[in-house]
């Protein structure tokens, strides 16, 4: 799947997330990249300050980033349905980090 088609799929899955999950996102951008710079097999990454860690956060701050990595998803998924499911899980996982939910809690909730 080419980069443009994958990005469209990510946008579709983002649109399918519950409103109450995405309405609270403030100053966050979503980015699709081929793979992490370090060559790891991450599906996604949250870069920023979780709501629980924001003190004097406000105007002029660079946006937080949620990155979805295309190659790891394509390598792990056999078909488009599986790909959509994995992208959906990745989006929920990374958005949860924005809200201050750590990996341990995500594992317990089944969103790891």
WOKA-V562536 format. One record per pair of residues at least 12 apart in sequence whose C-alpha atoms are under 10 Angstrom apart, sorted by the first residue. I is the first residue (numbers start at 0). GAP is how many residues later the second one is. Records with the same first field share a line. If there is no record, write none. Layout:
I->GAP ; GAP
This chain:
0->69 ; 70 ; 73 ; 79
1->68
2->29 ; 30 ; 31 ; 67 ; 68
3->28
5->26 ; 62 ; 63 ; 64 ; 65 ; 67 ; 68 ; 74 ; 77 ; 78 ; 81
6->24 ; 25 ; 26 ; 61 ; 62 ; 63
7->24
8->71 ; 74 ; 75 ; 78 ; 79
9->20 ; 21 ; 22 ; 58 ; 60 ; 73 ; 74 ; 77 ; 78 ; 80 ; 81
10->19 ; 21 ; 76
11->72 ; 75 ; 76
12->71 ; 72 ; 73 ; 74 ; 75 ; 76 ; 78
13->16 ; 73 ; 74 ; 77 ; 78
15->72
16->71 ; 74 ; 75
17->74
20->71 ; 74 ; 75 ; 78
21->70 ; 73
23->27 ; 71 ; 74 ; 75
24->26 ; 39 ; 70 ; 73 ; 74
25->25 ; 37 ; 38 ; 72
26->21 ; 31 ; 32 ; 34 ; 35 ; 36 ; 37 ; 38
27->18 ; 19 ; 20 ; 34 ; 35 ; 36 ; 37 ; 38 ; 67 ; 70
28->18 ; 33 ; 34 ; 35 ; 36 ; 37 ; 38
29->16 ; 33 ; 34 ; 35 ; 36 ; 37 ; 38 ; 61
30->13 ; 14 ; 34 ; 35 ; 36 ; 37 ; 38
31->12 ; 34 ; 35 ; 36 ; 37 ; 38
32->34 ; 35 ; 36 ; 37 ; 38
33->33 ; 34 ; 35 ; 36 ; 37 ; 38 ; 39 ; 40
34->32 ; 33 ; 34 ; 35 ; 36 ; 37 ; 38
35->31 ; 32 ; 33 ; 34 ; 35 ; 36
39->32
40->28 ; 30 ; 31 ; 32 ; 34 ; 35
41->25 ; 26 ; 27 ; 28 ; 29 ; 30 ; 31 ; 48
42->24 ; 25 ; 26 ; 27 ; 28 ; 29 ; 30 ; 31 ; 33 ; 43 ; 44 ; 46 ; 47 ; 48 ; 50 ; 51
43->22 ; 23 ; 24 ; 25 ; 26 ; 28 ; 29 ; 43 ; 45 ; 46 ; 47 ; 49 ; 50
44->20 ; 21 ; 22 ; 23 ; 24 ; 45 ; 46 ; 48 ; 49 ; 50 ; 52
45->18 ; 19 ; 20 ; 21 ; 22 ; 45 ; 47 ; 48 ; 49 ; 50 ; 51 ; 52
46->16 ; 17 ; 18 ; 19 ; 20 ; 47 ; 50 ; 51
47->14 ; 15 ; 16 ; 17 ; 18 ; 49 ; 50
48->14 ; 15 ; 16 ; 48 ; 49 ; 50 ; 51
49->14 ; 45 ; 46 ; 47 ; 48 ; 49 ; 50 ; 51 ; 52
50->46 ; 47 ; 48 ; 49 ; 50
51->45 ; 46 ; 47 ; 48 ; 49
52->45 ; 46 ; 47
63->34
64->29 ; 30 ; 33
65->24 ; 25 ; 28 ; 29 ; 31 ; 32
66->23 ; 24 ; 27
67->19 ; 22 ; 23 ; 26
68->18 ; 21
69->17
72->13 ; 14 ; 17
73->12
87->23
88->21 ; 22 ; 23
89->21 ; 22
90->20
91->14 ; 19 ; 20
92->13 ; 14 ; 17 ; 18 ; 19
93->12 ; 17 ; 18
95->15
